[in-house]
Amino acid sequence: MEARTGELRHGILGVVDALAQSVALLSLALGVAFASSAAAGEAGIAAPFAYLIAGVGSLCLASVIIRFTRRMASAGGLYTYISRGLNPSAGFLGGWLYGGAFAVGISFVLVIGSFFMSVAFTAHTSLHWGWYPWFFIMLAALAVISLVDIRISTRVQLVLAAIGVGAIMLLALDILFEGGATGLSFAPLNPANATSTSDLFLAVVLTFTGFIGFEAAAVLGEEAADPLRAIPRAILSAVLVALVFYVFVTWMMALGFGDAAKWAKDPAALDTLATQYVGNWLAVIIDFSVAASGFIAALAGTHLTARTAFAMGREGGLPRVFAWTHPRFRTPWTGIVFSLAVTLLLGVFFAHHYDPITYFIWMATCATIGILITYILMALGGIAYFAKDRRDWNVFLDLLVPVGAIAICGYTLYKSIHPTPAYTGIMKWAPWVAIIWLAIGVVIDIWLTATKPERVRAFGSILAASEGADAPPEAPPAVAP
């Protein structure tokens, strides 16, 4: 069994591959198609400014993560950074929440991608299948692509993301050149035009979720060539691309509609604007691109989940089986198969019994709570790590910026659970599912610390690359369960 434990393939990915992983998980086309109308419903015409605030907050968090990626590279990503910044026990809890959130996240982006694929085929072809068959088709494609060479995934992610972003940017530029409904105006970028300050920050809560996943390139740290340079560049580029894309596109959408109320009530806002300003052909491309955006987000989520589990498995935080790699492709196939199995079970036993939008909101609420807690641990870890290692300590980058990230993530988390959402049926259980998952992680963490302290000490210890004397010269062997 020990012989089945392997390593990932080193040095095969470049900056563009890493960027593709982060941009795919951001799911830019799906994000702007799905959330912008809801943001307009809260902030009114000032919805683009809400995206700007969320983007600045993401840059604060990205700064902390980038500081770590310039020092160390590991498939564990945030799990490894938290382990080294705070302590191994906190690292386990971060990995448990982070990996678990994205494990279920694969299902809800695949479900919503299948829904948009069904809508696109129904609107533009004679094929009217409904979303459920598309879910299995996409899941099969996900299995085939994710299990083979990681470079195939990053190329697919890059091409499909570029098509979607390019089509939406074409629409935005056309609205800009035509002057929108009432002429060019900077009113959407003025926070004074929000319905209220409270509503503006409620919109920030919605728009911040569109930036979740920008750090996904971190889990490719062991497969990237020159990871201490490639990974930070990819993460910074992904955040900046998302920030510019979201703000510019929603600004143009605000001008295109000319009426925030009309925008807020239109669930197919991009389709409406594309048909009005360019033509039906662009609406067709955008509709299919939004569906493809859900697929590549699921693909990126599979890679993130499997590699986080791989790192935790080889260091003893999860069963050793998660550290097995494919003998030919050197992919963490056990974690990939586990992620696909979870996605299949959730699709069959839960998603099929609810409409896709309800399922998406329910699961997204559960996952977002876990991810936000992980982000807060990450920022705290950055403060602690760089305060101890003062080689280039900076009061702005290593204290004020992380505190800003904690404030934004904390506020978003607070607004996600308080006041208690007026949900009915299964929706009312969403915050409780997240709390229960957190509690299970805490119990396991306490049990491992009490009964297997030598295993806990190994959490976050294995690095593929490091800078400085902080990293151990040789990775210690993981303790088998």
Wavefront OBJ file of the C-alpha trace (Angstrom):
o trace
v 0.000 0.000 0.000
v 2.891 2.318 0.752
v 4.078 1.914 -2.838
v 0.871 3.507 -4.052
v 1.781 6.756 -2.361
v 3.417 8.962 -4.923
v 4.257 12.479 -5.933
v 2.718 14.935 -8.312
v 4.561 15.673 -11.541
v 6.950 18.555 -10.923
v 7.803 21.511 -13.146
v 5.296 20.943 -15.959
v 3.053 24.018 -15.560
v 3.747 27.672 -16.323
v 2.246 30.957 -15.192
v -0.526 30.735 -17.788
v -1.557 27.284 -16.563
v -1.705 28.508 -12.978
v -3.662 31.582 -14.066
v -6.119 29.344 -15.901
v -6.777 27.406 -12.672
v -7.606 30.558 -10.714
v -9.629 32.246 -13.462
v -11.607 29.046 -14.080
v -12.593 28.763 -10.425
v -13.593 32.435 -10.378
v -16.084 31.535 -13.126
v -16.248 35.111 -14.378
v -18.929 34.653 -17.030
v -21.211 32.743 -14.682
v -20.503 35.153 -11.843
v -21.517 38.285 -13.716
v -24.506 36.576 -15.343
v -25.834 35.155 -12.095
v -25.069 37.705 -9.382
v -25.087 41.127 -11.021
v -28.881 41.437 -11.086
v -29.054 40.512 -7.392
v -26.388 43.143 -6.607
v -28.405 45.731 -8.546
v -31.433 44.741 -6.495
v -29.568 45.767 -3.331
v -27.353 48.694 -4.345
v -29.337 49.981 -7.297
v -27.342 51.717 -10.011
v -24.240 51.685 -7.744
v -23.819 47.887 -8.023
v -20.479 48.328 -9.894
v -19.107 50.189 -6.865
v -20.021 47.188 -4.703
v -17.860 45.055 -7.010
v -15.061 47.593 -6.582
v -15.201 47.327 -2.777
v -15.274 43.521 -2.930
v -12.342 43.563 -5.343
v -10.256 45.755 -3.057
v -11.012 43.401 -0.169
v -9.929 40.460 -2.303
v -6.688 42.265 -3.111
v -6.038 42.590 0.632
v -6.482 38.871 1.101
v -4.507 38.126 -2.055
v -1.616 40.163 -0.695
v -1.353 37.847 2.331
v -1.544 34.696 0.212
v 0.958 36.030 -2.307
v 3.418 36.752 0.505
v 3.238 33.064 1.425
v 3.482 31.821 -2.172
v 6.721 33.769 -2.583
v 8.178 31.867 0.381
v 6.869 28.324 -0.112
v 5.125 26.044 -2.607
v 2.900 23.113 -1.704
v -0.105 21.245 -3.088
v -1.773 22.001 0.243
v -2.162 25.682 -0.571
v -4.018 27.479 2.216
v -3.886 24.395 4.463
v -0.077 24.565 4.416
v 0.101 28.330 4.866
v -2.241 28.319 7.876
v -0.320 25.403 9.415
v 2.903 27.388 9.202
v 1.418 30.783 10.006
v -0.665 29.827 13.056
v -0.078 26.188 14.004
v -0.628 22.704 12.523
v -3.916 22.248 14.379
v -5.357 25.440 12.884
v -4.002 24.317 9.510
v -5.989 21.103 9.729
v -9.156 23.018 10.536
v -8.541 25.380 7.607
v -7.932 22.467 5.245
v -11.018 20.665 6.551
v -13.264 23.691 5.932
v -11.615 24.722 2.669
v -11.462 21.271 1.094
v -14.956 20.402 2.281
v -16.420 23.636 0.920
v -14.970 23.122 -2.532
v -15.871 19.419 -2.497
v -19.560 20.356 -2.336
v -18.917 23.444 -4.460
v -18.175 21.231 -7.458
v -21.759 19.989 -7.395
v -23.509 23.343 -7.254
v -21.485 24.977 -10.041
v -21.970 21.857 -12.164
v -25.710 21.928 -11.466
v -26.002 25.605 -12.352
v -23.790 25.072 -15.423
v -26.109 22.238 -16.495
v -29.102 24.499 -15.931
v -27.657 27.229 -18.152
v -26.707 24.636 -20.767
v -30.300 23.418 -20.814
v -31.589 26.991 -21.092
v -29.160 27.735 -23.936
v -30.130 24.627 -25.921
v -33.828 25.239 -25.331
v -33.563 28.875 -26.448
v -31.358 28.351 -29.486
v -31.896 24.763 -30.704
v -34.626 22.145 -30.953
v -33.039 20.062 -28.170
v -35.076 20.426 -24.971
v -33.588 18.032 -22.456
v -33.810 19.830 -19.156
v -30.822 20.278 -16.843
v -30.578 16.783 -15.315
v -29.216 14.905 -18.362
v -26.680 17.682 -18.896
v -25.484 17.211 -15.330
v -24.406 13.620 -16.089
v -22.882 14.571 -19.431
v -20.801 17.302 -17.789
v -19.876 15.007 -14.877
v -18.603 12.363 -17.321
v -16.523 14.980 -19.150
v -15.238 16.191 -15.798
v -14.098 12.675 -14.888
v -12.270 12.133 -18.174
v -10.441 15.471 -18.187
v -9.572 15.690 -14.480
v -8.007 12.228 -14.212
v -5.482 12.673 -17.028
v -2.575 15.089 -17.459
v -3.240 18.334 -15.558
v -2.079 20.296 -18.593
v -5.161 19.170 -20.530
v -7.359 20.684 -17.818
v -5.544 24.003 -17.721
v -5.718 24.325 -21.535
v -9.443 23.578 -21.572
v -9.998 26.048 -18.729
v -8.001 28.754 -20.470
v -9.771 28.429 -23.837
v -13.311 28.281 -22.454
v -12.692 31.098 -19.972
v -11.195 33.293 -22.709
v -14.187 32.741 -25.006
v -16.668 33.648 -22.277
v -14.781 36.695 -21.041
v -14.115 37.842 -24.607
v -17.780 37.605 -25.608
v -18.946 39.553 -22.553
v -16.238 42.180 -23.010
v -17.344 42.596 -26.631
v -20.855 43.345 -25.392
v -19.535 45.794 -22.782
v -17.410 47.640 -25.336
v -20.359 47.901 -27.732
v -22.484 49.446 -24.972
v -19.629 51.864 -24.237
v -19.330 52.965 -27.873
v -23.096 53.312 -28.270
v -23.370 55.308 -25.057
v -25.796 52.964 -23.339
v -29.449 53.857 -22.906
v -28.969 57.498 -21.904
v -25.324 58.318 -22.594
v -21.987 57.704 -20.901
v -22.076 58.364 -17.149
v -19.925 57.671 -14.096
v -22.997 57.541 -11.846
v -22.744 53.735 -11.329
v -19.269 54.245 -9.841
v -20.495 56.821 -7.315
v -21.423 55.247 -3.951
v -23.688 58.219 -3.235
v -26.072 56.775 -5.834
v -26.626 53.577 -3.839
v -30.087 53.101 -2.379
v -28.478 53.283 1.070
v -25.135 52.569 2.733
v -26.574 49.438 4.311
v -27.862 48.197 0.943
v -24.506 48.951 -0.660
v -22.698 46.689 1.803
v -25.341 43.991 1.427
v -24.471 44.113 -2.262
v -20.780 43.806 -1.316
v -21.640 40.537 0.456
v -23.122 39.244 -2.798
v -20.332 40.514 -5.023
v -17.535 39.255 -2.754
v -18.599 35.687 -3.507
v -17.698 36.390 -7.145
v -14.036 36.696 -6.103
v -13.882 33.465 -4.095
v -11.381 31.071 -5.634
v -8.847 33.587 -6.955
v -6.174 31.759 -4.922
v -6.844 28.370 -6.579
v -3.486 28.452 -8.383
v -1.759 27.892 -5.028
v -2.537 24.156 -5.092
v -0.463 23.811 -8.291
v 2.674 24.854 -6.400
v 4.266 21.405 -6.736
v 3.485 21.066 -10.443
v 4.536 24.533 -11.581
v 7.961 25.370 -12.895
v 9.610 28.024 -10.706
v 6.558 28.082 -8.382
v 7.841 30.854 -6.111
v 7.469 33.222 -9.058
v 4.763 31.588 -11.174
v 2.111 31.107 -8.461
v 2.160 34.647 -6.984
v 2.027 36.130 -10.489
v -0.940 33.942 -11.377
v -2.865 34.817 -8.212
v -2.255 38.558 -8.519
v -3.199 38.474 -12.201
v -6.404 36.577 -11.449
v -7.546 39.111 -8.835
v -6.763 42.071 -11.093
v -8.493 40.453 -14.079
v -11.570 39.750 -11.957
v -11.613 43.259 -10.484
v -11.352 45.019 -13.862
v -13.771 42.607 -15.532
v -16.512 42.805 -12.898
v -16.362 46.570 -12.430
v -16.180 47.442 -16.127
v -18.819 44.944 -17.256
v -21.324 45.843 -14.532
v -20.716 49.543 -15.183
v -21.614 48.965 -18.813
v -24.605 46.826 -17.819
v -25.862 49.691 -15.659
v -25.523 52.072 -18.595
v -27.039 49.548 -20.982
v -30.214 49.184 -18.953
v -30.298 52.794 -17.817
v -32.679 51.708 -15.061
v -31.515 49.768 -12.001
v -34.991 48.399 -11.313
v -35.172 46.897 -14.788
v -31.697 45.402 -14.397
v -32.495 43.929 -10.977
v -35.618 42.172 -12.293
v -33.895 40.580 -15.293
v -32.355 37.147 -14.473
v -30.996 36.946 -18.027
v -29.470 40.430 -18.090
v -26.527 39.598 -20.364
v -28.798 37.834 -22.854
v -31.138 40.838 -22.929
v -28.332 43.340 -23.462
v -26.561 41.219 -26.082
v -29.730 40.896 -28.133
v -30.513 44.604 -27.810
v -27.072 46.060 -28.518
v -25.272 43.522 -30.715
v -27.534 40.787 -31.960
v -28.869 37.330 -31.231
v -25.621 35.670 -32.358
v -23.701 37.182 -29.422
v -26.488 36.192 -27.025
v -26.038 32.602 -28.225
v -22.270 32.686 -27.566
v -22.727 34.267 -24.140
v -25.428 31.783 -23.114
v -23.251 28.780 -23.953
v -20.190 30.470 -22.435
v -22.001 30.930 -19.128
v -22.785 27.204 -19.113
v -19.155 26.376 -19.974
v -18.038 28.686 -17.174
v -19.842 26.465 -14.684
v -18.099 23.404 -16.111
v -14.570 24.804 -15.892
v -15.275 26.060 -12.368
v -16.225 22.496 -11.428
v -13.034 21.247 -13.096
v -10.882 23.732 -11.166
v -12.722 22.883 -7.944
v -11.974 19.196 -8.480
v -8.261 19.906 -8.814
v -8.249 22.160 -5.750
v -10.122 19.642 -3.590
v -8.028 16.666 -4.696
v -4.692 18.419 -4.137
v -5.695 19.771 -0.736
v -6.726 16.228 0.245
v -3.477 14.875 -1.242
v -1.376 17.158 0.949
v -3.435 16.409 4.062
v -3.354 12.672 3.325
v 0.416 12.367 2.966
v 0.909 14.264 6.249
v -1.613 12.194 8.199
v -4.515 14.621 8.526
v -6.686 12.492 6.237
v -6.471 8.762 5.435
v -3.281 7.839 3.603
v -5.275 6.727 0.561
v -5.691 10.381 -0.441
v -1.929 10.575 -1.043
v -2.030 7.968 -3.815
v -1.212 9.259 -7.294
v -1.872 7.824 -10.738
v 1.164 5.794 -11.926
v 1.139 7.399 -15.394
v -0.346 10.876 -15.068
v 0.805 11.473 -11.470
v -2.540 13.064 -10.630
v -4.068 12.639 -7.126
v -6.639 10.234 -8.513
v -8.087 9.127 -5.164
v -9.017 12.679 -4.245
v -10.382 13.260 -7.740
v -12.549 10.123 -7.632
v -13.747 11.063 -4.145
v -14.714 14.558 -5.354
v -16.559 13.128 -8.350
v -18.361 10.602 -6.138
v -19.507 13.356 -3.757
v -20.705 15.391 -6.738
v -22.632 12.407 -8.137
v -24.294 11.595 -4.817
v -25.279 15.195 -4.173
v -26.675 15.488 -7.683
v -28.730 12.303 -7.418
v -30.007 12.537 -3.846
v -30.301 16.305 -3.322
v -30.074 18.469 -6.427
v -32.547 16.338 -8.373
v -35.250 16.991 -5.766
v -34.952 20.785 -5.888
v -34.811 23.342 -8.634
v -31.233 24.271 -9.623
v -31.432 27.827 -8.258
v -32.612 26.661 -4.824
v -29.907 23.995 -4.701
v -27.254 26.489 -5.790
v -28.166 29.028 -3.109
v -28.393 26.363 -0.415
v -25.040 24.730 -1.137
v -23.312 28.037 -1.909
v -24.355 29.360 1.500
v -22.924 26.284 3.227
v -19.654 26.432 1.278
v -19.157 30.186 1.532
v -19.304 30.129 5.332
v -16.493 27.552 5.441
v -14.371 29.401 2.904
v -14.740 32.736 4.704
v -13.614 31.184 7.997
v -10.602 29.751 6.156
v -9.798 33.159 4.687
v -9.884 34.696 8.184
v -7.522 31.977 9.469
v -5.307 32.683 6.462
v -5.099 36.400 7.245
v -4.417 35.717 10.932
v -1.727 33.269 9.872
v -0.120 35.941 7.724
v 0.022 38.388 10.615
v 1.565 35.777 12.913
v 4.016 34.309 10.397
v 5.540 37.529 9.155
v 5.645 39.017 12.659
v 7.876 36.099 13.681
v 9.938 36.099 10.483
v 10.851 39.775 10.232
v 13.273 39.574 7.301
v 11.152 41.984 5.284
v 8.302 42.750 7.681
v 6.133 45.648 6.525
v 3.537 47.303 8.734
v 1.244 47.946 5.773
v 1.500 44.556 4.009
v 1.839 42.385 7.098
v -0.521 44.086 9.530
v -2.887 46.665 8.054
v -3.697 44.742 4.869
v -4.430 41.440 6.662
v -6.573 43.296 9.215
v -8.516 44.803 6.303
v -9.018 41.333 4.823
v -10.232 40.003 8.178
v -12.686 42.908 8.509
v -14.176 42.370 5.050
v -14.341 38.568 5.360
v -15.708 38.863 8.891
v -18.403 41.324 7.853
v -19.371 39.159 4.891
v -19.564 36.121 7.165
v -21.634 38.029 9.714
v -24.101 39.195 7.080
v -24.359 35.648 5.741
v -25.813 34.384 9.014
v -27.239 37.478 10.761
v -29.963 38.413 10.666
v -31.056 34.829 10.200
v -32.095 34.482 6.541
v -35.842 34.106 6.105
v -35.467 30.715 4.464
v -38.057 27.951 4.427
v -37.758 24.234 3.809
v -34.259 22.928 3.248
v -32.853 26.454 2.855
v -33.168 27.159 6.585
v -30.650 24.379 7.266
v -27.842 25.918 5.205
v -26.054 27.788 8.044
v -26.527 24.789 10.334
v -24.916 22.415 7.850
v -21.848 24.672 7.784
v -21.767 24.861 11.598
v -22.080 21.082 11.930
v -19.239 20.549 9.440
v -17.103 22.986 11.421
v -17.932 21.183 14.676
v -16.946 17.806 13.197
v -13.625 19.287 12.109
v -13.002 20.721 15.581
v -13.725 17.350 17.218
v -11.360 15.514 14.844
v -8.727 18.189 15.365
v -8.939 17.861 19.146
v -8.854 14.052 18.943
v -5.787 14.033 16.667
v -3.990 16.540 18.891
v -4.702 14.456 22.002
v -4.018 10.983 20.584
v -1.570 11.450 17.705
v 0.441 14.602 18.421
v 3.357 13.432 16.243
v 1.035 13.295 13.270
v -0.346 16.765 13.974
v 3.180 18.165 14.143
v 3.714 16.990 10.561
v 0.830 19.072 9.175
v 2.116 21.625 6.668
v 5.668 20.258 6.814
v 6.161 19.074 3.227
v 7.146 21.716 0.696
v 8.108 21.386 -2.952
v 10.030 24.668 -2.880
v 10.915 27.217 -0.232
v 12.844 30.403 0.305
v 14.844 30.985 3.457
v 15.753 28.793 6.395
v 12.160 28.355 7.517
v 11.505 25.203 5.482
v 12.907 21.842 6.549
v 15.725 20.612 4.305
v 13.953 17.341 3.733
v 10.317 16.451 4.055
v 9.630 14.091 6.956
v 7.789 10.873 6.151
v 4.076 11.094 6.787
v 2.744 8.903 9.529
v 0.453 6.201 8.210
v -2.883 5.893 9.980
l 1 2 3 4 5 6 7 8 9 10 11 12 13 14 15 16 17 18 19 20 21 22 23 24 25 26 27 28 29 30 31 32 33 34 35 36 37 38 39 40 41 42 43 44 45 46 47 48 49 50 51 52 53 54 55 56 57 58 59 60 61 62 63 64 65 66 67 68 69 70 71 72 73 74 75 76 77 78 79 80 81 82 83 84 85 86 87 88 89 90 91 92 93 94 95 96 97 98 99 100 101 102 103 104 105 106 107 108 109 110 111 112 113 114 115 116 117 118 119 120 121 122 123 124 125 126 127 128 129 130 131 132 133 134 135 136 137 138 139 140 141 142 143 144 145 146 147 148 149 150 151 152 153 154 155 156 157 158 159 160 161 162 163 164 165 166 167 168 169 170 171 172 173 174 175 176 177 178 179 180 181 182 183 184 185 186 187 188 189 190 191 192 193 194 195 196 197 198 199 200 201 202 203 204 205 206 207 208 209 210 211 212 213 214 215 216 217 218 219 220 221 222 223 224 225 226 227 228 229 230 231 232 233 234 235 236 237 238 239 240 241 242 243 244 245 246 247 248 249 250 251 252 253 254 255 256 257 258 259 260 261 262 263 264 265 266 267 268 269 270 271 272 273 274 275 276 277 278 279 280 281 282 283 284 285 286 287 288 289 290 291 292 293 294 295 296 297 298 299 300 301 302 303 304 305 306 307 308 309 310 311 312 313 314 315 316 317 318 319 320 321 322 323 324 325 326 327 328 329 330 331 332 333 334 335 336 337 338 339 340 341 342 343 344 345 346 347 348 349 350 351 352 353 354 355 356 357 358 359 360 361 362 363 364 365 366 367 368 369 370 371 372 373 374 375 376 377 378 379 380 381 382 383 384 385 386 387 388 389 390 391 392 393 394 395 396 397 398 399 400 401 402 403 404 405 406 407 408 409 410 411 412 413 414 415 416 417 418 419 420 421 422 423 424 425 426 427 428 429 430 431 432 433 434 435 436 437 438 439 440 441 442 443 444 445 446 447 448 449 450 451 452 453 454 455 456 457 458 459 460 461 462 463 464 465 466 467 468 469 470 471 472 473 474 475 476 477 478 479 480 481
